[in-house]
Amino acid sequence: MSFGDDFRAARKRANRTLRDTATAMGVSLTYVSTVERGTSYPFKPAVIVTAAKFFGIDPAELLASAQQTRGSFLLTARGVTALHLEVGAKLARAWPGLTKEQLDAIMAVLSE
């Protein structure tokens, strides 16, 4: 499934219309429709979080679906230190080669 499919399913489970959803998200009805059909890229993370709140669901699943569909992450770098940026860049470069054990260790640190 694509992000558009996942988003449409979440919207329908919440019994929300395209128009109501677009209004709550602060975007056009046409934009929501094109994303659901897969002809536009997924929404930005902040917009996905707004939609998830409107649907009454945890945004994690939709955010993961958007990242999978995009094939990349959007990461806000405002308000962080140079060290934050360096760690984020190193993680991004190393990402494909990380083992399950390394990923589990990173998750353990981030879950503290």
N, C-alpha and C positions, 0 to 999 in steps of 0.2 A: 504494500500500500504506500501511497505517497502522502506528503503532508496535506495536500488538498483533500484527499479521501478521509484522512484522520480528522481534519478540521471539520469537514462536513458532517461526519458521524457524530462528533462531539456536539456540534450545533444542534443537530436533529434530536440527539438524546436529551438535550436541555430544552427542547421544544421552542427554539428561537428561530425567528425568520431571518432571512438575509438582511432585510432593512433594519430590523432591531439590532442585529449584530453589528452592522456597519456603523450605525449611529453610536452604539456603546463604545466602539473601537475608535471612533473619530476618523473613519475612512469612508470612501464611497462604496455604495452597494456594488457597483461594477467591479471595483478592485477585489472585494470579497469573493465575488462570483468567479473572477479570473483566477484567483488563487485556488479556490476549490476545484476548478476545472484543470488546474495544473499548467495554465498558460502564463502565469506570473510566479515569480519566486515567492517563497513563504514570507510572511510578515516579519518585521524586526522583533527581537525578543520582548521588548517592552509592550508592543502591541499584542503579542501572543499572551502575555501575562494578563493584560487587560481583558482579553477575550475569555481566557480561562476563568477569571473571577466572575465575569458575566455569566458563564456557563455553570458556575458553581463547582468547578473541578480544580484539581492540582495541575499547575501548568507544566510540570516536568515531562509528561508524556508528549504533549504538543511541542515543547521546546526540543526534545530529542528527535522527534519526527522531522521538524524543520531543519535541524542540523544534518540529519541523514539525507534529506532531499537536496539541500544545498551542497552537501559534500564539504562543508566548512563551518567553522564557528565564527560568530560575531562576538568580539570581545571589546568591552568598553575600557579604554585606557585612561579616562579622565579621573583625576583625583587619586592616582596611585603613584608610588615612588618609582625611581629608576630601577630599584631592585625587583619590584613587582614586574615591571616590563621585561627585565632580563630573564626572570624565572619563566614568565609566560612564553617568551620567544624560544627559550631552550626547550621547554616542554613541547611546543609546537613542532620544533625541528626533530625531536627525538621520538615523537608520538608513534610513528609506524613501527619502530623497532623495539618498543617496550614489551616485555614479557607479561604474562598474566600476573606473576608474582610481583613484578615492579608496579603494575597498575594497582594491584591490591594494596601494596604498601603506600602508594600515593593516596588512595582512597582512605586508608586508615588515618593518615596524617590530616587529611582534609575533613574527616568526620569528627576530629577531636573537639 
